[in-house]
Amino acid sequence: MSTPPTFQRLKTILLTNAPKRDIELVHRAYHFAKDAHKGQRRASGEEYIVHPLATAITLAKMRLDNATVAAGLLHDVSDDTPITINEIEKEFGYDVAQLVSGVTKLGKVRYRGIDRYVENLRKMFVAMAQDIRVIIIKFADRLHNLKTIQYLPSEKQQRIAKDTLEIYAPIANRLGMGDIRDKLEDLSFKILYPNEYEWLGHLVSSRFQEKTRYLKSIQRKISHELTQKYHIPILSVHGRTKHLYSLYRKLLARDRDITKIYDLIALRVVVNTVGDCYTVLGVIHTLWRPLKGRIKDYIAQPKPNGYQSLHTTVFCDDGEIVEFQIRTQTMHDEAEYGITAHWHYDERGAVAFDRKLSWAKELSEWHHRIQDSHQLVETVKMDVFRNRIFVFTPQGDAIDLPEDSTPVDFAYHIHTDLGNQCVAAKVNDRLCSLDTALHNGDVVEILVNKQKRGPDPVWLEFVHTATARNKIKAHLRKKTFDRIRRILTTPAM
Ligand code: MN
């Protein structure tokens, strides 16, 4: 069992990550929350404060800033006690109050006349558009609720687990937060499919135990080879088991045949530099023969959510099939913590925002631009959940777009003027029509005519991104408006 959530534990995690960190704010938030929830109990019978503490601990482990950790402690205060957001603001400042208010609203708002899925999705996106940290607090909150879900009525358990799988986990995935996605998925999987969960859990752990000695010897061999022969410093080599829900989905796609799953257990090699990653791949391939079609270079071509690593599967000693995953420490942190790995903290644990993910930025722009929230949900839902592709500019910059995007989507993604003035496109050096569907890895060059007055209305029939659609519409609206104004201001003859 995991250690019970206490303030001491929270403090230890915070100070381990950043020894000079000032935790005064977090400390005050803890006492404030403890007082506010005094006398309240969880469905488990435990004191209520256990839940906000567990939430804050998850956030601290994810290396979030002080304001977010404090908001994690206070997240249920304005919902379950007489304390208002104003009082929180007076006590802890604007940033913390806004986060608490965001989390509270997320739970409260009810939209009428639309299905649960859309309603939940909308709430998530509206909150996310304001401050992505609200969603991350919600993940941490949900994680503890799932861990203690056995005290709730079964119907409620099912509903919470289903929402988690359909909404929370895909968003965590999109934010590149692999660790939290895996936990949310496995806890929900356990509730929704208890028998399959148990069967798979047993299968994986017995297979892991069976292979432990074997993997240890492979681990020693590769470590020795890399450090002694090639002088490559290794940060770590460790075995990892696939998390159960992704394994389950893969099994369903492979007729439930477990022998067809090669990455049940993988060896992960963490090194210092990207150059070392490729050397390690080469060394592995000289030691063991790779399986055809199983070498994946997610460093040169990252997954849509930003995931980077080299993967290869080899016929290892004694004919065993083993997958290797090779990455740098930075890639490892990004795979675990996703978007939050891009945030940098100063010594006091205050966050400097660096919203690197372009779609998170786009999201907040749409929120301001699109007034009709139903429309917002539809467009956002499409763009975020559909598969993404990576295409390249002639200079080699990768652009992240939804599948089936066209050169027009590409052009508007780069710049409004490029979109408005585009007349043709070259895809992989060949002239193509503007409605051509782009594919992963395409190099796209946009040909422009500076004299061109604006977009072609017919483009609206084939563009795929909300960005392109909105920019085209905005331009067309402006054109109509200008024409009307000209008519009105031209003196009659
Ligand atoms: Mn809560």
Residues whose N, C-alpha, C, O or C-beta is under 5 A from the ligand:
A	BS01	MN	D76 D141
